[in-house]
Amino acid sequence: MGYNSQSMAAQVFYRKWRPQTLADVVGQEPITQTLLNALAIGRISHAYLFCGPRGTGKTSTARILAKAVNCLSGGKGEPCNTCAMCQAITEGRALDVIEIDAASNTSVDDVRGLREKVNYAPNQARYKVYIIDEVHMLSNSAANALLKTLEEPPPHVIFVLATTEAHKILPTIMSRCQRFDFRRHSQANVVTEISRVCKGEGINIDHGAMQLIARSATGSMRDALNLLEQLTTYYGSEIGLRQVQATLGISGDQRVKELVKHIVSGNVPAGIATINSVNNDGMDLRQFNRELVEYLRALLLMKTNAEDAVDLTAEDIADLKVLAAKSDLGRIVTATKLFAQLGQKFDNYSTLPLELALVDSVLAAEDKSIPAQPAESAPPRAAAKASSAGTSAEAAPKAGSPRAASARPEVSVPQREAAEVVSDPPADSHAKTAPPKAADASQVNARPVTAAPAVAQAKAAPTVNQSSSVPATPLEASTEIERLKLNWKLIIKQAPADTQRSAALGILRSAPVKPISLENNVVRLACRNQIFKEMIEKLENQRVIERVISNFLGHPCQVECVLEENHLVKEALKIGAQITNVVTEEK
C-alpha cells in the first residue's frame, strides 16, 4: 500500500496506512471499479454522494478521486502519487481540494459563502474538488441553498458529499448526485489489512488476536487500526490474544460458555453463581452480556443448521455442536431475546438484570414444556373453571331448595385455590339455608380439616371473568390478607407507574411469590426458591414492594419473605396441633 513517507512518524495508523489508490481501497470493488471506468473514458460526474458506515473508506476514496482527476500524469485512471499535485493533495496542502465538515458548518451563511467561492477558477489544479463530510448535518435552509449549485456547478468544480446517515439527506439533493453505498468491511478483509499493517510496522501478532480485533471493530477499518495502535503503545511489538482480551475488558469465553450451559440445562442457582463470580472479579458486565449474546446467537445458528454463518474457531464450533444437540430451540430463542434486550439496564453495575433474564428464560421454557393434562387429572383450579363454565348453562336451583343447600361441598385445605374462582351462589341462599347441627366427636375425627372462613369469603366474592385471570376491579374480602390473596395479580398489574419498570416488579411478575399472612402491618410473602427470597430481601426491591402493597391497602406496611416449604411445614404442624387438641377435649 502506498503512503506518504514524510512525517510518517507523526501520523496515527489509520492515516499513515490510508489507501492512496483506488486499488488499495479494501472491500469496495463495485465502487472503485465504476470510478476507474469513469476516469478511463473521461465521464466524471459533477456531484457524488458516498454513503455508508464509519471507517469504510468514504473520505479516502474522495481524496483518491480528487488526485485522479488532477494528476499531472494524465488524469485518466489511478493517480501516480509522485507528481507535485498528487503529493500536495496527499499531504493536505492543495488549495483546490477543499474539505468541509458539515457538522460545524451547518448554517445557510456557510453555504452562501461556499457558493460564492465556487465560481472562482482553480489556482493550480484542473478541478476544484469540494469534499463535504457528514453532509446530513446541514440545516434544511443550508441544504436548500446548496441545491442550485449542485445541479449546475461550474465545469471546473466537482462535489463529493459523504454521510453515515443517508436517510437524512434531502431527496432533492440525492437526485442531483451519483450515489455510491459503501459496505461494512468483512472480518476477513479487516484481518487481511491488520496483517499488512503489522508487517509494515514490525509487529508480531497472533491470528486469534487479529480476529478478535476485527470482530470488535464491527466492520470499521479505522476502529480496527486505532485499537491495534493502542495495543502496540501499551504492549509493544508482541501482541497475543490475552492482551487484546484485557484491553477490550473481555472476560474470556470460558464463563460465557459455562453460563450458556446452565441456561440450556435450566440450572438457575449455578447460573446465578457464575454471574456473581464474573461481577466479583470486577469484569465489565455490559461486555460480558455482549459476549453472552454472541455465543447464544452462535448456538442458535448451530441449532438451525446455519453453521456457515458462525465465525468462531474450530474448537468453539465443536463445543457448540455438542451443546446444540442437548438444547431445546425454544429455550435458546427465549434466552437470546431476553439477554439481547437488556441494553442499558446495568445501572450501578448491578447483576440483577442478568439474574432476572436468566430466571425468565428458564421459567418461560418450563411453562412451554408443561403438557396439557387430561380432564380426569386436571388440577383443582382448572376443574373449578370447567365446573363454573358448565353450570352457567344449566338452570340455577332455587334459593333455599335442598339442591341449593346440598350443592355446597365442604372444601378442604388443598382445595382453596379452586374455591377462589367459584362463582358466587344466589344472594339469599345464606339466609334461607338451615344452620348446620353441631358435630359430635366422631364426626370431628372423621371429617377432613376445612377452611370454612376462606371458602365463605371466596363464595361471597364477585364472579371472576373466565377470559382473564386478573379481574378488572379489586375483589372484596372480610380481612386484609384475604384481599391481598384474591387481588395479588391485580396489585402487581395496577402498581404505581413509576414502579412498573423496576426490578422489584419484575421479580413479582416472574417469581412464584404470594402473600400468606398479615400481622401487625407486616405482610409475609412466601417464595419457592432461596434465590427469589434473596432478591426480594435486597433493600431497594423490598422498599418498592412495600410501597406497592401499602398503596393497595391504604396504609403503611412492611414486607417479610419466607421460604414456602418452611411455611407449609409450620402450617402442617399447626393444623396437627389443632386436631390433637380437639381430639383431646372430646375424650
Secondary structure, DSSP 8 states (H G I E B T S, - for coil): -----TTGGGS-HHHHT---SGGGSTT-HHHHHHHHHHHHHT---SEEEEE--TTSSHHHHHHHHHHHHH-TT-SSSS--S-SHHHHHHHTT--TTEEEEETTT--SHHHHHHHHHHHTS--SSSSSEEEEEETGGGS-HHHHHHHHHHHHS--TTEEEEEEES-GGGS-HHHHTTSEEEE-----HHHHHHHHHHHHHHHT-EE-HHHHHHHHHHHTT-HHHHHHHHHHHHHHHTTEE-HHHHHHHHT---HHHHHHHHHHHHHT-HHHHHHHHHHHHHTT--HHHHHHHHHHHHHHHHHHHTT-GGG--S-HHHHHHHHHHHHH--HHHHHHHHHHHHT-TT--GGG-SHHHHHHHHHHHHHHHHHH-----GGG--HHHHHHHHHHHHTTS----TTSHHHHHT----BGGGHHHHTTS----TTHHHHS-------HHHHHHS--B-HHHHHHHHHS----TT-SS-SS----SSHHHHHHHTHHHHHHTS-GGGTTSHHHHHHHHS-EEEEEEETTEEEEEESSHHHHHHHTSHHHHHHHHHHHHHHHTS--EEEEEEHHHHHHHHHHHHHHHHHHHHHHH-
